[in-house]
Amino acid sequence: MTASDAVLVTGSAGFIGGALVSHLRELGRPVVGVDRAAQPGPDSLRLDLTTITEDDFPRPCPPTIIHLAALSKEPGFPWRDYFANNAEATRRLCRVADDAGVQNIVFTSSMMAFAAGPWRRAESDFGDADTAYGSSKLQAEEILRTWQAEKPGRRLRIVRPGVVFGPGDQGNMRRLIRGLSKGRFAYIGRDDTVKSCIYLKDMVRLLVRLIDDDGPHDTYHAVYPQPTTIHDHVDAINAAWGWDRNPPTVPYRLALAAATPFALVDPTGARFGLHPRRIQKLQFDTNISSERLADLGFTAQYSLREAFVDWRKDCGGALPP
């Protein structure tokens, strides 16, 4: 591998970033990790993208940036923080990338660029985000498209993943597994809510593929080709852990009413597990298609069931920590 194969990864200490950095190093690619929580070292920089300047980046800078750093937990932060960390931080990153001569950026956006609801969204559909997180990601996409258009030869790939799950996950899939294990999970309103998703190891493979992709598209959705429902997730978890859990269904309005008082005392949802936004997520579809992955020639290595089996193996047969 040469310097032209080097990659700078923002958010390198995060859930996806840590797995990506490890995979890139296994492939022999030089990697520089950037994260506000990074342990400083020869190939790791502790930087906050919300305050970054041209003097902070390594010189020479790797020609490719994979931009993962973001506030993604939702609910979890005040409204403005999403725009500061996702949109304005991306603007600052583009300025630094311009000064460093970076020509190639791969950016992870989100399926929350679309409002949740009974629609299946394609890569070419217009974004209509209705949350601070989704709106800030849409802003970041446009900031990056402006960066690309400013100088000839620049290359941009945008990935909108669904729910990414797997080893190291501290999000909704982990909560679902642990809730099922204790009999503390219930469907909200219905059991066929679509939650588009992708396994962590397949997400990492896709990001690596897009570093050198020369296909016709600039935006890809990273999810299984067929819609997956919460019931599908429960079935796959049951199969992986050898359970036979049959969660009850709680009426949506009842669950929402029960959660509403918690939002009054804990608006960001940081203290309590119950929050109206989490109830809404269990009721409304987040359904995006991944037709363009076929144009790329990319297929998931793990089916939904195989992904949970693999995750359990990574946990030594135990529950995710």
Buried (B, 14 or more C-beta within 10 A) or exposed (E): EEEEBBBBBBBBBBBBBBBBBEBBEEEEBBBBBBBBEBEEEEBBBBBBBBEBEEEBBBEEBBBBBBBBBBBBBBBBBEEEBBBBBBBBBBBBBBBBBBBBEBBBBBBBBBBBBBBBEEBEBBBEEEBBBEBBBBBBBBBBBEBBBEBBEEEEEBBBBBBBBBBBBBBBBEBBBBBBBBBBBEEEBBBBBEBEBBBBBBBBBBBBBBBBBBBEBEBEBBBBBBBBEEBBBBBBBBBBBBBBBEBEBEBEEBEBEEBBEEBEEBBEEBEBBEEEEBBBBBBBBBBBBBBBBBBBBEEBEBEBEBEBBBBBBBBBEBBEEEEBE
